[in-house]
């Protein structure tokens, strides 16, 4: 009988996490987005992690959570301000193991605790289905230029009032 997958543990971002999170970011883009984005688009997107120090500073400037399995980082998510998911990436080897769901759920709770009534995300084409299953609704289609390449995404929003913890008034 197969063993159930261990649940991911969550912890805060530490300055030393920058390089491993940059590697997770690049691996996720390279291996999980090929059905929706071309090679040049993937390379342009992944280039955001070329400068690991700057990438780490970006994550340090936001509320960033790290998901670990057996004490190894396998994913991360960051909350920009109190109501915008800036990044949510999972290493391809950990995809489908509840890592993204655990990270997203934690950010939703933290955003609610910070007073947010809704949460937005600019979801890549391959992440739209994940967010839709979590109750996010597409609001606007976007095209952004990254290193000369056009990338499409969709701004999605979730009303947090409906998902407030029992006994907590929004």
Residue frames as a rotation matrix with the C-alpha (Angstrom) as fourth column:
UNK 1
0.582 0.813 0.000 0.00
0.813 -0.582 0.000 0.00
0.000 0.000 -1.000 0.00
UNK 2
-0.100 -0.677 0.729 1.50
0.570 -0.640 -0.516 3.38
0.815 0.364 0.450 -0.96
UNK 3
-0.396 -0.138 -0.908 2.48
0.876 -0.353 -0.328 5.73
-0.275 -0.925 0.261 1.83
UNK 4
0.760 0.634 0.141 0.57
0.649 -0.733 -0.201 9.02
-0.024 0.244 -0.969 1.92
UNK 5
0.014 -0.750 0.662 2.67
0.534 -0.554 -0.639 11.99
0.846 0.362 0.392 0.90
UNK 6
-0.359 -0.171 -0.917 3.95
0.910 -0.280 -0.304 13.97
-0.205 -0.945 0.256 3.87
UNK 7
0.773 0.625 0.106 2.28
0.634 -0.767 -0.095 17.34
0.022 0.141 -0.990 4.38
UNK 8
-0.035 -0.812 0.582 4.51
0.546 -0.503 -0.670 20.29
0.837 0.295 0.461 3.58
UNK 9
0.172 -0.029 -0.985 5.75
0.911 -0.375 0.170 22.35
-0.374 -0.927 -0.038 6.51
UNK 10
0.569 0.045 0.821 5.78
0.484 -0.825 -0.291 26.13
0.665 0.563 -0.491 6.21
UNK 11
0.162 -0.551 -0.819 8.34
0.874 -0.305 0.378 28.57
-0.458 -0.777 0.432 7.55
UNK 12
0.833 0.133 -0.538 9.32
-0.022 -0.962 -0.271 32.19
-0.553 0.238 -0.798 6.99
UNK 13
0.781 -0.570 0.257 11.85
0.296 -0.025 -0.955 33.28
0.551 0.821 0.150 4.38
UNK 14
0.598 -0.716 -0.360 15.46
0.316 -0.203 0.927 33.60
-0.736 -0.668 0.105 5.53
UNK 15
0.509 -0.440 -0.740 18.13
-0.701 -0.711 -0.060 35.59
-0.499 0.549 -0.670 3.69
UNK 16
-0.534 -0.802 0.268 20.06
-0.531 0.565 0.631 32.38
-0.658 0.195 -0.728 2.96
UNK 17
0.030 0.659 0.752 17.06
0.319 0.707 -0.632 30.99
-0.947 0.259 -0.189 1.04
UNK 18
0.285 0.156 -0.946 17.57
-0.615 -0.727 -0.305 33.26
-0.735 0.669 -0.111 -1.99
UNK 19
-0.570 -0.599 -0.562 19.67
-0.805 0.273 0.526 30.90
-0.162 0.752 -0.638 -4.14
UNK 20
-0.902 0.253 0.351 17.53
0.243 0.967 -0.072 27.79
-0.358 0.020 -0.934 -3.55
UNK 21
0.081 0.980 -0.180 14.32
0.296 -0.196 -0.935 29.73
-0.952 0.022 -0.306 -4.20
UNK 22
0.017 -0.167 -0.986 15.81
-0.826 -0.557 0.080 31.17
-0.563 0.813 -0.147 -7.39
UNK 23
-0.908 -0.396 -0.137 16.52
-0.409 0.765 0.497 27.58
-0.092 0.507 -0.857 -8.50
UNK 24
-0.519 0.809 0.276 12.93
0.523 0.556 -0.646 26.50
-0.676 -0.191 -0.711 -7.66
UNK 25
0.209 0.570 -0.795 11.60
-0.257 -0.752 -0.607 29.52
-0.943 0.332 -0.011 -9.60
UNK 26
-0.318 -0.436 -0.842 13.64
-0.911 -0.104 0.399 28.64
-0.262 0.894 -0.364 -12.70
UNK 27
-0.984 -0.068 0.162 12.87
-0.039 0.984 0.177 24.90
-0.171 0.168 -0.971 -12.54
UNK 28
-0.237 0.970 0.049 9.13
0.387 0.140 -0.911 25.56
-0.891 -0.197 -0.409 -12.18
UNK 29
0.272 0.311 -0.911 9.11
-0.602 -0.683 -0.413 27.88
-0.751 0.661 0.002 -15.19
UNK 30
-0.525 -0.601 -0.602 11.26
-0.843 0.267 0.468 25.59
-0.121 0.753 -0.647 -17.34
UNK 31
-0.998 -0.016 -0.053 9.42
-0.021 0.995 0.094 22.36
0.051 0.095 -0.994 -16.52
UNK 32
-0.534 0.843 -0.068 5.83
0.612 0.330 -0.719 23.33
-0.583 -0.426 -0.692 -15.75
UNK 33
0.067 0.595 -0.801 4.92
-0.126 -0.791 -0.598 26.11
-0.990 0.142 0.022 -18.20
UNK 34
-0.820 -0.572 -0.003 5.90
-0.091 0.124 0.988 24.64
-0.565 0.811 -0.154 -21.58
UNK 35
-0.407 0.740 0.535 2.30
0.891 0.451 0.054 23.97
-0.201 0.499 -0.843 -22.65
UNK 36
0.605 0.754 -0.257 1.40
0.724 -0.655 -0.218 27.65
-0.333 -0.054 -0.941 -22.30
UNK 37
0.737 -0.433 -0.519 4.58
-0.401 -0.898 0.180 29.59
-0.544 0.075 -0.836 -23.06
UNK 38
0.877 -0.463 -0.126 7.29
0.059 0.364 -0.929 29.28
0.476 0.808 0.347 -25.70
UNK 39
0.371 -0.826 -0.424 10.97
0.912 0.409 0.000 28.73
0.174 -0.387 0.906 -24.95
UNK 40
-0.492 -0.558 0.668 11.92
0.462 -0.818 -0.343 32.39
0.738 0.140 0.660 -25.47
UNK 41
0.295 0.680 0.671 9.08
-0.363 -0.570 0.737 33.46
0.884 -0.461 0.079 -23.15
UNK 42
0.887 0.004 -0.462 10.21
0.369 0.594 0.714 30.96
0.277 -0.804 0.526 -20.49
UNK 43
-0.057 -0.995 -0.085 13.80
0.937 -0.024 -0.349 32.19
0.346 -0.099 0.933 -20.71
UNK 44
-0.377 -0.019 0.926 12.72
0.021 -1.000 -0.012 35.82
0.926 0.015 0.377 -20.37
UNK 45
0.649 0.720 0.246 10.47
-0.296 -0.059 0.953 34.98
0.701 -0.691 0.175 -17.40
UNK 46
0.768 -0.383 -0.514 13.13
0.614 0.669 0.419 32.87
0.183 -0.638 0.748 -15.65
UNK 47
-0.103 -0.883 0.458 15.71
0.586 -0.426 -0.690 35.63
0.804 0.197 0.561 -16.10
UNK 48
0.553 0.365 0.749 14.16
-0.352 -0.713 0.607 37.42
0.755 -0.599 -0.266 -13.10
UNK 49
0.973 -0.194 0.124 16.24
-0.029 0.431 0.902 35.02
-0.228 -0.881 0.414 -10.98
UNK 50
0.569 -0.814 0.114 19.55
0.425 0.173 -0.888 35.56
0.704 0.554 0.445 -12.84
UNK 51
-0.400 -0.624 0.671 20.65
-0.334 -0.582 -0.741 37.97
0.853 -0.521 0.024 -10.12
UNK 52
-0.064 0.385 -0.921 20.09
0.626 0.734 0.263 35.77
0.777 -0.559 -0.288 -7.06
UNK 53
-0.802 -0.278 -0.528 20.90
0.592 -0.482 -0.646 38.62
-0.075 -0.831 0.551 -4.67
UNK 54
-0.848 0.530 -0.005 18.28
-0.515 -0.822 0.243 40.90
0.124 0.208 0.970 -6.21
UNK 55
-0.186 0.786 -0.590 15.80
-0.132 0.575 0.807 38.01
0.974 0.228 -0.003 -6.31
UNK 56
-0.325 -0.025 -0.946 16.42
0.836 0.459 -0.299 37.38
0.442 -0.888 -0.129 -2.59
UNK 57
-0.972 -0.038 -0.231 15.96
0.143 -0.877 -0.459 41.09
-0.185 -0.480 0.858 -1.81
UNK 58
-0.559 0.826 -0.076 12.63
-0.547 -0.299 0.782 41.07
0.623 0.479 0.619 -3.63
UNK 59
0.038 0.571 -0.820 11.43
0.320 0.771 0.551 38.12
0.947 -0.283 -0.153 -1.55
UNK 60
-0.577 -0.334 -0.746 12.78
0.802 -0.060 -0.594 39.67
0.154 -0.941 0.303 1.65
UNK 61
-0.982 0.184 0.047 10.77
-0.186 -0.981 -0.062 42.81
0.035 -0.070 0.997 0.94
UNK 62
-0.104 0.975 -0.194 7.51
-0.676 0.074 0.733 40.85
0.729 0.207 0.652 0.92
UNK 63
0.093 0.189 0.977 5.89
-0.849 0.527 -0.021 38.38
-0.519 -0.828 0.210 3.30
UNK 64
0.026 -0.202 -0.979 7.45
-0.806 0.576 -0.140 35.21
0.592 0.792 -0.148 1.88
UNK 65
0.457 0.180 0.871 6.72
-0.695 0.683 0.223 31.68
-0.555 -0.708 0.437 3.07
UNK 66
-0.475 -0.648 -0.595 8.80
-0.842 0.532 0.092 28.61
0.257 0.544 -0.798 2.27
UNK 67
0.755 0.635 0.164 7.24
-0.655 0.743 0.135 25.14
-0.036 -0.210 0.977 1.95
UNK 68
-0.410 -0.912 -0.022 9.49
-0.910 0.411 -0.055 22.25
0.059 -0.003 -0.998 2.93
UNK 69
0.847 0.451 -0.281 9.22
-0.418 0.892 0.172 18.49
0.328 -0.028 0.944 2.60
UNK 70
0.726 -0.588 -0.356 11.62
0.680 0.691 0.246 16.58
0.101 -0.421 0.901 4.85
UNK 71
0.443 -0.472 -0.762 13.25
0.404 -0.653 0.640 19.92
-0.800 -0.592 -0.099 5.75
UNK 72
-0.670 -0.658 0.345 14.12
0.604 -0.212 0.768 20.73
-0.432 0.723 0.540 2.13
UNK 73
-0.299 0.564 -0.770 12.56
-0.385 -0.809 -0.443 23.79
-0.873 0.164 0.459 0.44
UNK 74
-0.612 0.169 0.772 10.22
0.659 0.649 0.381 22.69
-0.437 0.742 -0.508 -2.37
UNK 75
0.006 0.646 0.763 8.16
0.829 -0.430 0.358 25.84
0.560 0.630 -0.538 -2.94
UNK 76
-0.744 -0.200 -0.637 7.54
0.557 -0.711 -0.428 29.41
-0.368 -0.674 0.641 -1.90
UNK 77
0.158 0.795 0.585 4.91
0.861 -0.401 0.312 32.12
0.483 0.455 -0.748 -2.06
UNK 78
-0.819 -0.456 -0.348 5.01
0.567 -0.737 -0.368 35.82
-0.088 -0.499 0.862 -1.36
UNK 79
0.369 0.926 -0.082 2.39
0.928 -0.372 -0.026 38.35
-0.055 -0.067 -0.996 -0.37
UNK 80
-0.715 -0.533 0.452 2.95
0.590 -0.807 -0.019 41.89
0.375 0.253 0.892 -1.65
UNK 81
-0.566 0.537 0.626 1.25
-0.612 -0.782 0.118 44.46
0.553 -0.316 0.771 0.53
UNK 82
-0.616 0.368 0.696 -1.72
-0.556 0.423 -0.716 43.00
-0.558 -0.828 -0.056 2.34
UNK 83
0.243 0.929 0.280 -3.73
-0.305 0.347 -0.887 41.75
-0.921 0.130 0.367 -0.63
UNK 84
0.678 -0.031 -0.734 -1.67
-0.732 0.057 -0.679 40.59
0.063 0.998 0.017 -3.64
UNK 85
0.618 -0.512 0.596 0.01
0.234 0.844 0.483 37.22
-0.750 -0.159 0.642 -4.19
UNK 86
0.385 -0.573 -0.724 3.19
-0.804 -0.593 0.042 38.22
-0.454 0.566 -0.689 -6.00
UNK 87
-0.328 -0.560 -0.761 4.77
-0.811 0.580 -0.078 34.81
0.485 0.591 -0.644 -6.47
UNK 88
0.392 0.320 0.863 3.81
-0.674 0.738 0.033 31.17
-0.626 -0.594 0.505 -5.91
UNK 89
0.206 -0.453 -0.867 6.20
-0.833 0.384 -0.399 28.55
0.514 0.805 -0.298 -7.27
UNK 90
0.630 0.001 0.777 6.68
-0.488 0.779 0.394 24.84
-0.605 -0.627 0.491 -6.57
UNK 91
-0.500 -0.853 -0.146 9.57
-0.725 0.321 0.609 22.67
-0.473 0.411 -0.780 -7.68
UNK 92
-0.036 0.524 -0.851 8.42
-0.885 0.378 0.270 20.25
0.464 0.763 0.451 -10.42
UNK 93
-0.677 -0.288 -0.677 9.44
-0.041 0.934 -0.356 17.24
0.734 -0.213 -0.644 -8.28
UNK 94
-0.913 0.347 -0.215 6.96
0.257 0.080 -0.963 18.37
-0.317 -0.935 -0.162 -5.59
UNK 95
-0.671 0.703 -0.235 4.11
-0.719 -0.540 0.438 19.37
0.181 0.463 0.868 -7.93
UNK 96
0.000 0.811 -0.584 0.80
-0.405 0.534 0.742 17.72
0.914 0.237 0.328 -7.08
UNK 97
-0.392 -0.226 -0.892 1.71
0.609 0.662 -0.436 17.08
0.689 -0.714 -0.122 -3.44
UNK 98
0.551 0.751 -0.365 -0.33
0.783 -0.314 0.537 19.87
0.289 -0.582 -0.761 -1.88
UNK 99
-0.403 -0.806 -0.434 2.56
0.887 -0.461 0.032 22.33
-0.226 -0.372 0.900 -1.64
UNK 100
-0.827 0.112 0.550 0.92
0.198 -0.859 0.472 25.13
0.526 0.500 0.689 -3.64
UNK 101
0.209 0.978 -0.027 -2.38
0.299 -0.037 0.954 24.62
0.931 -0.207 -0.300 -1.80
UNK 102
0.332 -0.153 -0.931 -0.69
0.943 0.072 0.324 24.85
0.017 -0.986 0.168 1.60
UNK 103
-0.734 -0.668 -0.119 1.17
0.661 -0.744 0.099 28.02
-0.154 -0.006 0.988 0.58
UNK 104
-0.622 0.557 0.550 -1.92
0.108 -0.635 0.765 29.66
0.776 0.535 0.335 -0.92
UNK 105
0.401 0.800 -0.447 -4.09
0.568 0.166 0.806 28.80
0.719 -0.577 -0.388 2.08
UNK 106
-0.010 -0.499 -0.866 -1.51
0.971 -0.212 0.112 30.30
-0.240 -0.840 0.487 4.44
UNK 107
-0.920 -0.338 0.197 -1.28
0.383 -0.882 0.276 33.52
0.080 0.329 0.941 2.39
UNK 108
-0.198 0.929 0.312 -5.07
0.225 -0.267 0.937 33.79
0.954 0.256 -0.156 2.33
UNK 109
0.513 0.366 -0.777 -5.19
0.801 0.123 0.586 33.53
0.310 -0.923 -0.230 6.13
UNK 110
-0.368 -0.743 -0.559 -2.34
0.851 -0.511 0.119 36.02
-0.374 -0.432 0.821 6.56
UNK 111
-0.816 0.134 0.562 -3.96
0.271 -0.771 0.576 38.47
0.511 0.623 0.593 4.14
UNK 112
0.239 0.970 -0.035 -7.23
0.391 -0.063 0.918 38.21
0.889 -0.233 -0.394 6.08
UNK 113
0.362 -0.182 -0.914 -5.38
0.929 -0.012 0.370 38.78
-0.078 -0.983 0.165 9.34
UNK 114
-0.729 -0.669 -0.145 -3.82
0.633 -0.740 0.228 41.91
-0.260 0.075 0.963 7.81
UNK 115
-0.301 0.717 -0.628 -7.29
-0.002 -0.660 -0.752 43.26
-0.954 -0.225 0.200 7.09
UNK 116
-0.907 -0.021 -0.420 -7.59
-0.416 -0.104 0.904 42.35
-0.062 0.994 0.085 3.40
UNK 117
-0.006 0.965 0.263 -11.15
-0.563 0.214 -0.798 41.68
-0.826 -0.153 0.542 2.24
UNK 118
0.977 0.212 0.035 -9.99
-0.096 0.575 -0.812 40.17
-0.192 0.790 0.582 -1.06
UNK 119
0.041 -0.981 0.188 -6.81
-0.061 0.186 0.981 38.77
-0.997 -0.052 -0.052 -2.54
UNK 120
0.858 0.189 -0.477 -5.56
-0.465 -0.110 -0.879 39.21
-0.218 0.976 -0.006 -6.10
UNK 121
-0.003 -0.865 0.502 -3.01
0.120 0.498 0.859 37.37
-0.993 0.063 0.102 -8.18
UNK 122
0.309 -0.011 -0.951 -1.72
-0.918 -0.266 -0.295 37.81
-0.250 0.964 -0.092 -11.72
UNK 123
0.320 -0.077 0.944 -1.93
-0.177 0.974 0.139 34.12
-0.931 -0.211 0.298 -12.61
UNK 124
-0.698 -0.564 -0.441 0.11
-0.601 0.128 0.789 32.65
-0.389 0.815 -0.429 -15.43
UNK 125
-0.032 0.729 -0.684 -1.88
-0.917 0.251 0.310 30.65
0.398 0.637 0.661 -17.96
UNK 126
-0.308 -0.136 -0.942 -0.76
-0.022 0.991 -0.135 27.37
0.951 -0.021 -0.309 -16.42
UNK 127
-0.964 -0.081 -0.255 -1.74
0.248 0.084 -0.965 28.52
0.100 -0.993 -0.060 -12.88
UNK 128
-0.610 0.773 0.171 -5.23
-0.697 -0.627 0.347 29.77
0.376 0.093 0.922 -13.72
UNK 129
0.099 0.676 -0.730 -6.89
-0.149 0.735 0.661 26.40
0.984 0.044 0.173 -13.11
UNK 130
-0.491 -0.372 -0.788 -5.25
0.698 0.373 -0.611 26.08
0.521 -0.850 0.076 -9.69
UNK 131
-0.995 0.084 -0.054 -6.50
-0.038 -0.815 -0.578 29.49
-0.093 -0.573 0.814 -8.58
UNK 132
-0.385 0.911 -0.146 -9.96
-0.675 -0.171 0.717 28.96
0.629 0.375 0.681 -10.09
UNK 133
-0.026 0.341 -0.940 -10.36
0.333 0.889 0.313 25.77
0.942 -0.305 -0.136 -8.01
UNK 134
-0.635 -0.291 -0.715 -9.54
0.765 -0.112 -0.634 27.84
0.105 -0.950 0.294 -4.92
UNK 135
0.253 0.892 -0.375 -12.34
0.892 -0.365 -0.267 30.31
-0.375 -0.267 -0.888 -5.66
UNK 136
-0.493 -0.460 -0.738 -10.43
0.096 -0.872 0.479 32.98
-0.864 0.166 0.475 -7.56
UNK 137
0.548 0.744 0.382 -12.37
0.584 -0.014 -0.811 34.66
-0.598 0.668 -0.442 -10.38
UNK 138
-0.424 -0.688 0.589 -10.77
0.902 -0.264 0.341 36.01
-0.080 0.676 0.733 -13.56
UNK 139
0.339 0.500 -0.797 -11.08
0.467 -0.825 -0.319 39.80
-0.817 -0.265 -0.513 -13.68
UNK 140
0.750 -0.162 -0.642 -8.72
-0.519 -0.745 -0.419 40.97
-0.410 0.647 -0.643 -16.43
UNK 141
0.722 -0.555 0.413 -6.42
0.682 0.671 -0.292 39.58
-0.115 0.492 0.863 -19.11
UNK 142
0.697 -0.566 -0.440 -2.93
-0.348 -0.804 0.482 41.13
-0.627 -0.183 -0.757 -19.18
UNK 143
0.727 -0.650 0.219 0.09
0.574 0.401 -0.714 41.20
0.377 0.645 0.664 -21.46
UNK 144
0.810 -0.549 -0.205 3.42
-0.216 -0.605 0.766 42.17
-0.545 -0.576 -0.609 -19.96
UNK 145
0.724 -0.658 -0.206 6.80
-0.187 0.100 -0.977 42.58
0.664 0.746 -0.050 -21.60
UNK 146
0.772 -0.575 0.271 9.73
-0.187 0.203 0.961 40.82
-0.607 -0.793 0.050 -19.95
UNK 147
-0.231 -0.972 0.049 13.13
-0.106 0.075 0.992 41.18
-0.967 0.224 -0.121 -21.60
UNK 148
-0.663 -0.043 -0.748 11.50
-0.699 -0.323 0.638 41.84
-0.269 0.945 0.184 -24.97
UNK 149
-0.880 0.396 -0.261 9.07
0.235 0.842 0.485 38.91
0.412 0.366 -0.834 -24.75
UNK 150
-0.305 0.866 0.396 5.31
-0.821 -0.450 0.353 39.28
0.484 -0.217 0.848 -24.34
UNK 151
-0.934 0.082 -0.349 3.83
0.240 0.866 -0.438 37.14
0.266 -0.493 -0.828 -21.57
UNK 152
-0.161 0.951 0.263 0.12
-0.377 -0.306 0.874 36.79
0.912 0.041 0.408 -20.92
UNK 153
-0.916 0.051 -0.399 -1.46
0.370 0.498 -0.785 36.38
0.159 -0.866 -0.475 -17.51
UNK 154
-0.047 0.969 0.241 -4.83
0.287 -0.218 0.933 36.92
0.957 0.113 -0.267 -15.89
UNK 155
-0.816 -0.095 0.571 -5.60
-0.470 -0.468 -0.749 39.03
0.338 -0.879 0.337 -12.85
UNK 156
-0.119 0.749 -0.652 -7.77
0.335 0.648 0.683 36.88
0.935 -0.137 -0.328 -10.58
UNK 157
-0.577 0.006 0.816 -9.47
-0.639 -0.625 -0.448 37.83
0.508 -0.781 0.364 -7.33
UNK 158
-0.325 0.474 -0.818 -10.90
0.576 0.786 0.226 35.97
0.750 -0.398 -0.529 -4.36
UNK 159
0.221 0.493 0.842 -13.26
-0.518 -0.672 0.530 37.46
0.826 -0.553 0.107 -1.80
UNK 160
-0.715 -0.606 -0.348 -11.80
-0.014 0.511 -0.859 36.59
0.699 -0.610 -0.374 1.61
UNK 161
-0.449 0.613 0.650 -14.96
-0.892 -0.346 -0.289 37.45
0.048 -0.710 0.703 3.59
UNK 162
0.541 0.734 -0.409 -16.48
-0.738 0.648 0.186 34.16
0.402 0.202 0.893 2.46
UNK 163
0.408 -0.470 -0.783 -13.50
0.230 0.883 -0.409 32.21
0.883 -0.013 0.468 3.70
UNK 164
-0.070 -0.402 0.913 -12.96
-0.765 -0.566 -0.307 33.90
0.640 -0.720 -0.268 7.09
UNK 165
-0.832 -0.279 -0.479 -12.15
0.077 0.798 -0.598 31.62
0.549 -0.535 -0.643 9.98
UNK 166
0.136 0.931 -0.340 -15.17
0.601 0.196 0.775 30.65
0.788 -0.309 -0.533 12.13
UNK 167
0.513 0.176 -0.840 -15.88
0.843 -0.287 0.455 33.29
-0.160 -0.942 -0.296 14.75
UNK 168
-0.567 -0.738 -0.366 -13.69
0.593 -0.674 0.440 35.91
-0.572 0.032 0.820 13.03
UNK 169
0.612 0.769 -0.185 -15.51
0.468 -0.540 -0.700 38.99
-0.638 0.341 -0.690 11.82
UNK 170
-0.012 -0.636 0.772 -14.08
0.990 -0.113 -0.078 40.45
0.137 0.763 0.631 8.60
